[in-house]
């Protein structure tokens, strides 16, 4: 599929007639290929998983070059569209930094980015909305029309304002980000069904939420009006937990029960031919 074809397909997957877009998040070529083989229609990266796989903490711990290299490896491993978590855009987090990151992500073959409005400057929890809007406009200029910009609003995730103000503040920011060029709005940290339903009707763009244990299931999220659901670091954490359990069993007991049920070597190796 051409770059234009991948972008057109990715945008189509956010339309109501395509149903809810489910994105189990990948962090390297192996996880991306496994997610694609499970039936994913697109791949989203997780900055947490990419950071941990490179021995770094999450939260602006990577350089642009490191993230773009990881995205490129994932793009080359799969045939479906890929969207990249680029945190705050790297560099100094200025519009020109977001523009350069967007340009390089598109060059690496991705068709979308997540761009978040936390952390703020000088100890603030979030960026001022007009500052993040300028960063989104920069990403649009750098990535061009063939980039799906998913603007992340961290009001709920960071508990940035009092609970009774979170909905209105999220909507205010979301609308500013859409006006600046965002194609979608990502609101992590919200699991209440009624709040999600209200957000889906108010943000002015396809709504992405981050789900997991304790969240409404995917069919329920679809019924609430959610266009896209991802799981952030949860798959990477699940894999890390399984590795730890299998290693502990081997080291403590010398047994192999945790290794049962794994895919066979020929099947996995064949995924990368």
C-alpha positions as CSV (number, residue, x, y, z in Angstrom):
1,X,0.0,0.0,0.0
2,X,1.3,3.5,-0.9
3,X,1.8,6.2,1.8
4,X,-1.3,7.9,0.5
5,X,-3.3,4.7,0.6
6,X,-2.2,4.0,4.2
7,X,-3.3,7.4,5.3
8,X,-6.6,7.2,3.5
9,X,-7.2,3.8,5.1
10,X,-6.3,5.1,8.5
11,X,-8.6,8.1,8.2
12,X,-11.4,5.8,7.0
13,X,-11.0,3.7,10.1
14,X,-12.1,6.7,12.2
15,X,-15.4,7.0,10.4
16,X,-18.6,5.8,12.0
17,X,-19.3,3.3,9.2
18,X,-16.0,1.5,10.0
19,X,-16.9,0.8,13.6
20,X,-14.6,1.4,16.5
21,X,-10.9,1.3,15.8
22,X,-9.1,-0.9,18.3
23,X,-5.4,-0.2,18.7
24,X,-3.4,-2.6,20.9
25,X,-0.2,-0.6,21.4
26,X,3.2,-1.9,20.1
27,X,6.7,-1.0,21.1
28,X,8.9,-2.8,18.6
29,X,8.8,-4.8,15.4
30,X,8.0,-8.1,17.2
31,X,5.1,-6.8,19.2
32,X,3.7,-4.9,16.1
33,X,3.9,-8.0,14.0
34,X,2.1,-10.1,16.6
35,X,-0.6,-7.4,17.0
36,X,-1.1,-7.3,13.2
37,X,-1.3,-11.1,13.0
38,X,-4.0,-11.1,15.7
39,X,-6.1,-9.0,13.3
40,X,-5.4,-5.4,14.1
41,X,-6.4,-3.0,11.3
42,X,-3.7,-0.5,12.3
43,X,-0.8,-0.2,14.8
44,X,-0.3,2.4,17.4
45,X,3.0,2.8,19.3
46,X,3.4,3.3,23.0
47,X,6.1,5.7,24.1
48,X,6.3,3.9,27.4
49,X,7.0,0.5,25.8
50,X,9.5,2.1,23.3
51,X,11.3,3.9,26.2
52,X,11.5,0.8,28.4
53,X,12.7,-1.4,25.5
54,X,15.6,1.1,25.1
55,X,16.3,1.2,28.8
56,X,14.8,4.6,29.5
57,X,12.0,5.8,31.7
58,X,8.8,7.0,30.1
59,X,8.0,10.7,30.0
60,X,10.2,12.6,27.5
61,X,13.1,10.2,28.1
62,X,13.7,9.5,24.4
63,X,15.3,11.6,21.7
64,X,13.5,12.3,18.4
65,X,16.0,10.1,16.6
66,X,15.4,7.2,18.9
67,X,11.6,7.3,18.5
68,X,11.7,7.8,14.8
69,X,14.0,4.9,14.4
70,X,11.7,2.7,16.4
71,X,8.7,3.8,14.4
72,X,10.6,3.1,11.1
73,X,11.3,-0.5,12.3
74,X,7.6,-1.0,13.1
75,X,6.4,0.4,9.8
76,X,8.8,-1.9,7.9
77,X,7.5,-5.0,9.9
78,X,3.8,-4.6,9.1
79,X,1.5,-3.9,6.2
80,X,-1.2,-1.9,8.1
81,X,-1.1,1.8,8.9
82,X,1.1,2.9,11.8
83,X,0.5,5.9,14.1
84,X,3.3,7.1,16.5
85,X,3.2,8.3,20.0
86,X,5.6,11.2,19.9
87,X,4.9,12.5,23.4
88,X,5.4,16.3,23.5
89,X,7.1,16.5,20.1
90,X,10.7,16.3,21.4
91,X,13.4,19.0,21.3
92,X,12.2,22.0,23.4
93,X,8.6,21.2,22.7
94,X,8.2,24.3,20.5
95,X,6.1,24.4,17.3
96,X,9.2,24.1,15.2
97,X,10.2,20.9,17.1
98,X,6.8,19.4,16.6
99,X,7.1,20.3,12.9
100,X,10.4,18.5,12.5
101,X,9.2,15.5,14.5
102,X,6.1,15.2,12.3
103,X,8.2,15.5,9.1
104,X,10.5,12.7,10.2
105,X,7.6,10.5,11.3
106,X,6.0,10.8,7.9
107,X,9.3,10.2,6.3
108,X,9.6,7.0,8.4
109,X,6.3,5.8,6.9
110,X,3.8,6.5,9.7
111,X,0.4,8.1,9.0
112,X,-0.4,9.6,12.4
113,X,0.9,10.9,15.6
114,X,-0.3,11.4,19.2
115,X,0.8,14.8,20.6
116,X,0.2,15.4,24.3
117,X,-0.3,18.7,26.2
118,X,1.6,17.6,29.3
119,X,3.9,18.4,31.0
120,X,3.6,22.1,31.1
121,X,6.5,24.6,31.5
122,X,8.0,25.8,34.8
123,X,6.4,23.0,36.8
124,X,2.9,23.4,35.4
125,X,0.9,20.2,35.0
126,X,-0.2,21.1,31.5
127,X,0.8,23.4,28.7
128,X,-1.4,26.5,28.2
129,X,-3.9,25.4,25.5
130,X,-2.9,28.1,23.1
131,X,0.7,26.9,23.4
132,X,-0.2,23.3,22.6
133,X,-2.5,24.5,19.8
134,X,0.6,26.3,18.3
135,X,2.5,23.0,18.6
136,X,-0.3,21.2,16.8
137,X,-0.2,23.8,14.0
138,X,3.5,23.2,13.8
139,X,3.0,19.5,13.5
140,X,0.4,20.0,10.7
141,X,2.9,22.3,8.8
142,X,5.7,19.7,9.2
143,X,3.6,16.6,8.5
144,X,1.3,17.9,5.8
145,X,-2.2,16.9,4.9
146,X,-1.2,13.2,5.0
147,X,-0.8,13.0,8.8
148,X,-3.5,12.2,11.2
149,X,-2.9,14.3,14.3
150,X,-4.4,12.9,17.5
151,X,-4.3,15.6,20.1
152,X,-4.0,14.3,23.6
153,X,-5.7,16.2,26.4
154,X,-4.3,15.2,29.8
155,X,-6.8,17.0,32.1
156,X,-8.2,13.7,33.4
157,X,-5.0,11.7,33.4
158,X,-3.1,14.3,35.3
159,X,-6.1,15.5,37.4
160,X,-5.0,19.0,36.3
161,X,-8.0,20.8,37.6
162,X,-10.7,20.2,40.2
163,X,-13.0,17.3,39.3
164,X,-16.0,19.4,38.7
165,X,-14.1,21.4,36.1
166,X,-12.4,18.6,34.2
167,X,-15.1,18.0,31.6
168,X,-15.4,21.7,30.6
169,X,-11.6,22.2,30.6
170,X,-11.1,19.1,28.4
171,X,-13.7,20.3,25.9
172,X,-12.3,23.8,25.8
173,X,-8.8,22.4,25.1
174,X,-10.1,19.8,22.6
175,X,-11.9,22.4,20.5
176,X,-8.9,24.7,20.5
177,X,-6.7,21.8,19.3
178,X,-9.2,20.8,16.5
179,X,-9.2,24.5,15.4
180,X,-5.4,24.3,15.2
181,X,-5.4,21.3,12.9
182,X,-6.0,18.2,15.0
183,X,-7.9,15.4,13.4
184,X,-8.8,13.5,16.5
185,X,-8.9,14.0,20.3
186,X,-7.4,11.6,22.8
187,X,-8.6,11.7,26.4
188,X,-6.7,9.2,28.6
189,X,-7.6,8.8,32.2
190,X,-11.4,8.7,31.9
191,X,-13.5,5.5,32.4
192,X,-16.9,6.7,33.5
193,X,-19.4,5.8,30.8
194,X,-21.5,9.0,31.1
195,X,-18.5,11.2,31.0
196,X,-17.2,9.4,27.9
197,X,-20.6,9.7,26.2
198,X,-20.7,13.4,26.8
199,X,-17.1,13.9,25.6
200,X,-17.8,12.0,22.4
201,X,-20.5,14.4,21.6
202,X,-18.7,17.6,22.6
203,X,-15.0,17.5,21.5
204,X,-15.7,18.1,17.8
205,X,-13.6,15.3,16.4
206,X,-13.3,11.5,16.7
207,X,-12.7,10.6,20.3
208,X,-9.9,8.2,21.4
209,X,-9.9,6.8,25.0
210,X,-7.4,4.6,26.7
211,X,-9.0,1.5,28.2
212,X,-8.1,-1.4,30.3
213,X,-9.4,-3.3,33.4
214,X,-12.1,-1.2,35.0
215,X,-13.1,0.5,31.7
216,X,-16.2,-0.2,29.7
217,X,-15.5,-3.0,27.2
218,X,-15.0,-2.2,23.5
219,X,-18.6,-2.8,22.4
220,X,-19.8,-0.5,25.2
221,X,-17.3,2.2,24.2
222,X,-18.5,2.0,20.6
223,X,-22.1,2.5,21.8
224,X,-21.0,5.5,23.8
225,X,-19.7,7.1,20.6
226,X,-15.9,6.4,21.0
227,X,-14.2,6.2,17.6
228,X,-10.9,4.7,18.7
229,X,-9.6,2.8,21.8
230,X,-6.0,2.1,22.7
231,X,-4.4,0.5,25.8
232,X,-1.2,2.6,26.2
233,X,1.5,0.6,28.1
234,X,-0.8,-2.2,29.2
235,X,0.3,-4.8,26.6
236,X,4.0,-4.0,27.3
237,X,3.4,-4.4,31.0
238,X,1.5,-7.7,30.5
239,X,4.5,-9.0,28.5
240,X,7.0,-7.8,31.1
241,X,4.9,-9.6,33.8
242,X,4.9,-12.8,31.8
243,X,8.6,-12.7,31.2
244,X,9.2,-12.1,34.9
245,X,6.9,-15.0,35.9
246,X,8.6,-17.4,33.5
247,X,12.1,-16.3,34.5
248,X,11.2,-16.7,38.2
249,X,9.8,-20.1,37.7
250,X,12.9,-21.2,35.8
251,X,15.3,-19.8,38.3
252,X,13.5,-20.9,41.4
253,X,12.0,-24.2,40.4
254,X,13.8,-25.2,37.3
255,X,10.5,-25.9,35.6
256,X,8.9,-24.6,32.4
257,X,5.1,-24.4,32.8
258,X,5.0,-20.6,32.1
259,X,6.6,-21.3,28.7
260,X,3.7,-23.6,27.6
261,X,1.3,-22.2,25.0
262,X,3.9,-20.0,23.3
263,X,3.8,-19.9,19.5
264,X,6.3,-22.1,17.6
265,X,9.6,-20.9,16.4
266,X,8.9,-21.6,12.7
267,X,5.7,-19.6,12.8
268,X,7.2,-16.6,14.5
269,X,10.3,-16.6,12.3
270,X,8.2,-16.8,9.2
271,X,6.4,-13.6,10.2
272,X,9.6,-11.7,9.4
273,X,10.6,-13.3,6.0
